[in-house]
Amino acid sequence: MEPGARVGYGGNYLVKKGTRLALIPVGYSEGFGLTPVSRPKGLGDLLRHVAKFLLSYWGWRGSGWEVCIRGKPFPVVGRIGMQFSLVEVGFSSPVEVGEAVEIPIWRPLASARWPRFYCRQGLPYLLRDPQFRWVPWSLPQEREIGQFFCPGGRNLPVHD
């Protein structure tokens, strides 16, 4: 992208210096960029909620959203769209089309269309597929489709 280009949902992000952007097919409809809302517990908490809301309305996102590609964090730029997001990968990174992207999503907010992996002792043992079927999981299976991280475990190839 050239300096001065406007990108992201609504074009509200202004590219300051020439860079390379990656389009990922994940947005609000999958739960990316959403955070759970809690009820304020007092006047001070209410004021913090209002301040965060107003600042986010004017474009402030705190530390912002990041995704990981090849274990390296990259910032999401612009507003997240309903079905896509833009990630600044720069010219020096070796990111290629089709790379796996690790996306931070609160589990209760993640789309039901995404498969769910259940882990025991750091290894997957059960999968709920997008058709809501429960599938026992064992490695290796027939076809590799990417990688996922099992808490307490290690990055593993994902098969279906």
Secondary structure, 3 states (H helix, E strand, C coil): CCCCCEECHHHCEECCCCCCEEEECCCHHHCCCCCCCCCCCCHHHHHHHHHHHHHHHCCCCCCCCEEEECCEEEEEECCCCCCCEEEECCCCCCCCCCCCCECCCCHHHCCCCCCEEEEECCEEEEEECCCCCEEECCCCCCCEEEEEECCCCCEEEEEC
